[in-house]
Amino acid sequence: MVRRALLDRSDETADEEALPADQPYSARSGAATVPWRGAGGRWVVWVARALAWAALLLIGYRGVLAIIEGQGTGTTVPRSGAATSAGAFPVTSAEAYALEFGDVYLNFSPATAARRSHDLASFLPRRTVSQLGWNGAGSQQVVDLQVANVSVTGAHTAMVTLLARLSTGHLIELGVPVYAASGGMSVSGDPALLPGPATAVPLARGRADADTATEAALRGQLPAFFAAYASGDQATLARYAAPGAHIAGLGGGVTFRAIDSVYAPAGGSSRTILVTVTWQMPSAAGVPGGSATVGAAPASLQMTYQLTVARQRGTWDVQSIGAAAQGPS
């Protein structure tokens, strides 16, 4: 039977070979149909094409979005007080430059008039020898000088506003126009005195009803805490601090004098409280270079702190201490 099968197979092969060469294989008698297997890996090509189109669409979308938002177009929107991108106005350098100018401009005295004129010339475009409006009379000194704002008005121009406290006691602002190009700078116009910031009044916030029992308990506990806080006594501070809290203390910079007021709102086992304390300041005799006046009372300062306290084991432990946003009402 095996031999018969072989003979039959040989006959089939001969018949297939006898067919014309141009006749499809599928038309040959007895030919088995082979299933399609992706045309020799053509499915890989289609997947690659799909990924390529997805990448191109993503790149196009991000490009359109960048144009809409003003990114990637070479245009930089200046922001007050912030450094701009490469090639734009050098904000940080202009701040330092305006500070140096303001220190020369706001300090004047007849005894140093020639020196002031020479120093001002280094800030002017053509090194003009000038007092920039000062008539040569009177004296003024700057106590403190800082940058309040920078308004960039172009690729080469900005207005730097300085905040200055003068020896007269006034707090003023000084507008300084600065021009920058090719790595250099100059004061491009006359500076202008401007009013200092107005005093803002915080909105009054209503307080919750006070917990008088908790306030009484804290009045008895907090004096020892604040005395240790003033001296920086870590062993004592640890007894009043909540687990995991670390309170450094003032290291003897002041001496505790009194608890003036305590406000504790009603609530649960954790509260945010306000404590007003009076500190006694060191005498001048204890300060290097200082001298104390015989019979003079030491200085004292009253300050308000915000504490977060938690009740544990029948006492109030301090979790944190910091400045209070508002003083006692």
C-alpha positions as semicolon CSV with decimal commas, in nm:
position;residue;x (nm);y (nm);z (nm)
1;M;0,000;0,000;0,000
2;V;0,289;0,232;0,072
3;R;0,428;0,173;-0,270
4;R;0,086;0,242;-0,425
5;A;0,068;0,577;-0,250
6;L;0,409;0,670;-0,376
7;L;0,313;0,582;-0,729
8;D;-0,004;0,789;-0,705
9;R;0,198;1,086;-0,578
10;S;0,441;1,047;-0,866
11;D;0,154;1,054;-1,113
12;E;0,018;1,374;-0,964
13;T;0,358;1,539;-0,983
14;A;0,395;1,442;-1,345
15;D;0,055;1,585;-1,428
16;E;0,148;1,916;-1,262
17;E;0,471;1,936;-1,456
18;A;0,280;1,868;-1,778
19;L;0,066;2,180;-1,740
20;P;0,158;2,488;-1,940
21;A;0,395;2,721;-1,759
22;D;0,156;3,017;-1,797
23;Q;-0,133;2,837;-1,623
24;P;-0,185;2,944;-1,257
25;Y;-0,082;2,706;-0,991
26;S;-0,429;2,708;-0,849
27;A;-0,566;2,569;-1,171
28;R;-0,346;2,269;-1,151
29;S;-0,523;1,951;-1,051
30;G;-0,489;1,853;-0,688
31;A;-0,302;2,169;-0,588
32;A;-0,357;2,267;-0,224
33;T;-0,460;2,625;-0,148
34;V;-0,198;2,801;0,068
35;P;-0,345;3,060;0,312
36;W;-0,226;3,426;0,279
37;R;0,050;3,509;0,522
38;G;0,081;3,884;0,484
39;A;0,249;3,887;0,143
40;G;0,596;3,822;0,275
41;G;0,585;4,066;0,578
42;R;0,379;4,340;0,409
43;W;0,183;4,388;0,738
44;V;0,504;4,522;0,897
45;V;0,522;4,791;0,629
46;W;0,163;4,900;0,697
47;V;0,227;4,926;1,073
48;A;0,540;5,134;1,012
49;R;0,346;5,365;0,781
50;A;0,075;5,412;1,045
51;L;0,333;5,504;1,310
52;A;0,501;5,750;1,074
53;W;0,170;5,923;0,998
54;A;0,091;5,945;1,370
55;A;0,428;6,109;1,438
56;L;0,378;6,360;1,154
57;L;0,031;6,451;1,282
58;L;0,167;6,503;1,635
59;I;0,449;6,728;1,511
60;G;0,204;6,933;1,303
61;Y;-0,035;6,971;1,596
62;R;0,241;7,092;1,831
63;G;0,366;7,337;1,568
64;V;0,023;7,493;1,523
65;L;-0,023;7,511;1,900
66;A;0,316;7,683;1,942
67;I;0,222;7,946;1,684
68;I;-0,110;8,014;1,855
69;E;0,056;8,053;2,197
70;G;0,338;8,267;2,063
71;Q;0,607;8,002;2,118
72;G;0,879;7,913;1,871
73;T;0,819;8,230;1,668
74;G;1,114;8,425;1,805
75;T;0,880;8,662;1,997
76;T;0,923;8,683;2,373
77;V;0,656;8,844;2,589
78;P;0,837;9,050;2,857
79;R;0,738;8,988;3,216
80;S;0,796;9,238;3,495
81;G;1,083;9,139;3,720
82;A;1,155;8,813;3,534
83;A;1,453;8,714;3,324
84;T;1,375;8,688;2,954
85;S;1,505;8,444;2,694
86;A;1,842;8,466;2,524
87;G;1,874;8,774;2,305
88;A;1,601;8,965;2,492
89;F;1,642;9,245;2,744
90;P;1,890;9,152;3,025
91;V;1,664;9,207;3,325
92;T;1,899;9,085;3,600
93;S;2,190;9,300;3,481
94;A;1,960;9,602;3,450
95;E;1,849;9,560;3,811
96;A;2,208;9,569;3,936
97;Y;2,293;9,858;3,703
98;A;1,997;10,069;3,820
99;L;2,085;10,003;4,185
100;E;2,437;10,134;4,132
101;F;2,301;10,441;3,953
102;G;2,039;10,506;4,223
103;D;2,303;10,497;4,496
104;V;2,501;10,771;4,318
105;Y;2,198;10,977;4,213
106;L;2,014;10,987;4,548
107;N;2,324;11,070;4,755
108;F;2,442;11,430;4,723
109;S;2,632;11,690;4,923
110;P;2,817;12,009;4,824
111;A;3,137;11,857;4,962
112;T;3,119;11,567;4,716
113;A;2,954;11,741;4,419
114;A;3,250;11,696;4,183
115;R;3,278;11,328;4,265
116;R;2,903;11,278;4,214
117;S;2,914;11,444;3,870
118;H;3,207;11,224;3,767
119;D;3,030;10,907;3,885
120;L;2,702;11,000;3,715
121;A;2,882;11,050;3,384
122;S;2,968;10,679;3,371
123;F;2,595;10,598;3,350
124;L;2,509;10,847;3,073
125;P;2,519;10,763;2,699
126;R;2,774;11,033;2,610
127;R;2,942;11,057;2,953
128;T;2,804;11,407;2,998
129;V;2,940;11,589;3,303
130;S;2,618;11,674;3,482
131;Q;2,445;11,673;3,820
132;L;2,121;11,550;3,655
133;G;1,906;11,832;3,789
134;W;2,062;11,888;4,132
135;N;2,139;12,254;4,201
136;G;2,440;12,182;4,421
137;A;2,279;12,282;4,752
138;G;2,164;12,071;5,045
139;S;2,247;11,715;5,139
140;Q;2,072;11,380;5,120
141;Q;2,168;11,021;5,195
142;V;2,014;10,688;5,105
143;V;1,945;10,461;5,402
144;D;1,826;10,161;5,201
145;L;1,778;10,088;4,830
146;Q;1,614;9,791;4,657
147;V;1,461;9,694;4,323
148;A;1,081;9,718;4,337
149;N;0,990;9,633;3,978
150;V;1,122;9,597;3,623
151;S;0,895;9,677;3,328
152;V;1,047;9,565;2,999
153;T;0,925;9,793;2,719
154;G;1,129;9,656;2,428
155;A;1,424;9,444;2,324
156;H;1,661;9,720;2,437
157;T;1,460;9,927;2,687
158;A;1,313;9,886;3,033
159;M;1,200;10,095;3,327
160;V;1,357;9,984;3,656
161;T;1,173;10,107;3,965
162;L;1,377;10,136;4,284
163;L;1,236;10,151;4,636
164;A;1,443;10,384;4,856
165;R;1,436;10,500;5,218
166;L;1,604;10,838;5,251
167;S;1,775;11,007;5,544
168;T;1,476;11,242;5,560
169;G;1,261;10,944;5,667
170;H;1,064;10,928;5,343
171;L;0,999;10,603;5,157
172;I;0,997;10,681;4,785
173;E;1,028;10,508;4,449
174;L;1,265;10,612;4,171
175;G;1,197;10,528;3,807
176;V;1,520;10,469;3,611
177;P;1,499;10,424;3,229
178;V;1,767;10,177;3,117
179;Y;1,888;10,111;2,761
180;A;2,085;9,795;2,681
181;A;2,259;9,696;2,357
182;S;2,571;9,503;2,251
183;G;2,653;9,410;2,610
184;G;2,647;9,773;2,731
185;M;2,398;9,980;2,929
186;S;2,313;10,342;2,999
187;V;2,053;10,552;3,175
188;S;1,863;10,673;2,870
189;G;1,659;10,952;3,033
190;D;1,601;11,154;3,346
191;P;1,504;10,948;3,652
192;A;1,176;11,038;3,821
193;L;1,067;11,037;4,185
194;L;0,746;10,840;4,245
195;P;0,537;10,789;4,560
196;G;0,616;10,488;4,772
197;P;0,366;10,206;4,819
198;A;0,046;10,310;4,994
199;T;-0,041;10,151;5,326
200;A;-0,285;9,864;5,276
201;V;-0,542;9,783;5,543
202;P;-0,610;9,408;5,578
203;L;-0,970;9,300;5,568
204;A;-1,108;9,242;5,915
205;R;-1,169;8,876;5,983
206;G;-1,417;8,765;6,240
207;R;-1,286;8,547;6,518
208;A;-1,445;8,235;6,649
209;D;-1,559;8,238;7,009
210;A;-1,270;8,198;7,249
211;D;-1,226;7,886;7,458
212;T;-1,154;8,047;7,794
213;A;-1,073;7,718;7,969
214;T;-0,807;7,636;7,708
215;E;-0,670;7,992;7,725
216;A;-0,632;7,960;8,103
217;A;-0,449;7,629;8,067
218;L;-0,215;7,773;7,806
219;R;-0,142;8,082;8,017
220;G;-0,005;7,852;8,284
221;Q;0,199;7,641;8,041
222;L;0,337;7,884;7,784
223;P;0,564;8,103;8,005
224;A;0,808;7,813;8,056
225;F;0,792;7,732;7,683
226;F;0,868;8,090;7,574
227;A;1,147;8,124;7,830
228;A;1,311;7,815;7,680
229;Y;1,236;7,945;7,329
230;A;1,420;8,270;7,408
231;S;1,727;8,097;7,550
232;G;1,727;7,806;7,303
233;D;1,715;7,547;7,586
234;Q;1,654;7,232;7,382
235;A;1,594;7,005;7,681
236;T;1,306;7,222;7,804
237;L;1,170;7,283;7,456
238;A;1,156;6,908;7,397
239;R;0,925;6,870;7,698
240;Y;0,672;7,109;7,546
241;A;0,710;7,011;7,179
242;A;0,478;6,762;7,011
243;P;0,630;6,429;6,897
244;G;0,826;6,483;6,577
245;A;0,835;6,864;6,611
246;H;1,171;7,044;6,621
247;I;1,176;7,399;6,761
248;A;1,517;7,568;6,748
249;G;1,466;7,871;6,970
250;L;1,634;8,213;6,961
251;G;1,965;8,116;7,122
252;G;1,966;8,387;7,391
253;G;1,906;8,679;7,155
254;V;1,625;8,801;7,384
255;T;1,495;8,731;7,734
256;F;1,137;8,629;7,808
257;R;0,948;8,889;8,008
258;A;0,574;8,813;8,000
259;I;0,276;8,658;7,825
260;D;0,047;8,951;7,743
261;S;-0,246;8,771;7,580
262;V;-0,358;8,429;7,457
263;Y;-0,636;8,361;7,208
264;A;-0,755;8,003;7,160
265;P;-1,063;7,929;6,948
266;A;-1,302;7,653;7,041
267;G;-1,229;7,329;6,862
268;G;-1,091;6,980;6,885
269;S;-0,762;6,838;7,004
270;S;-0,559;7,052;6,758
271;R;-0,585;7,433;6,760
272;T;-0,418;7,735;6,598
273;I;-0,370;7,998;6,868
274;L;-0,229;8,352;6,896
275;V;0,008;8,447;7,176
276;T;0,138;8,799;7,242
277;V;0,475;8,803;7,420
278;T;0,699;9,078;7,555
279;W;1,072;9,024;7,501
280;Q;1,345;9,211;7,683
281;M;1,619;9,312;7,442
282;P;1,992;9,289;7,525
283;S;2,143;9,601;7,680
284;A;2,389;9,807;7,476
285;A;2,665;9,714;7,722
286;G;2,635;9,353;7,611
287;V;2,665;9,436;7,241
288;P;3,016;9,468;7,090
289;G;3,087;9,836;7,032
290;G;2,779;9,944;7,231
291;S;2,761;10,162;7,539
292;A;2,492;10,161;7,806
293;T;2,354;10,475;7,965
294;V;2,368;10,462;8,344
295;G;2,019;10,421;8,486
296;A;1,856;10,358;8,148
297;A;1,588;10,088;8,135
298;P;1,645;9,801;7,892
299;A;1,446;9,800;7,571
300;S;1,153;9,563;7,528
301;L;0,947;9,454;7,227
302;Q;0,596;9,311;7,216
303;M;0,535;9,051;6,945
304;T;0,253;8,819;6,845
305;Y;0,312;8,456;6,745
306;Q;0,093;8,195;6,582
307;L;0,123;7,850;6,737
308;T;-0,026;7,517;6,642
309;V;-0,089;7,312;6,956
310;A;-0,224;6,961;7,011
311;R;-0,368;6,818;7,331
312;Q;-0,194;6,499;7,441
313;R;-0,185;6,333;7,783
314;G;-0,373;6,622;7,943
315;T;-0,138;6,900;7,821
316;W;-0,103;7,114;7,509
317;D;0,207;7,031;7,304
318;V;0,348;7,281;7,055
319;Q;0,366;7,151;6,699
320;S;0,490;7,471;6,532
321;I;0,556;7,839;6,600
322;G;0,574;8,127;6,353
323;A;0,475;8,482;6,277
324;A;0,106;8,573;6,295
325;A;-0,062;8,714;5,986
326;Q;-0,261;8,951;6,209
327;G;-0,209;9,080;6,559
328;P;-0,452;9,045;6,847
329;S;-0,777;9,234;6,805
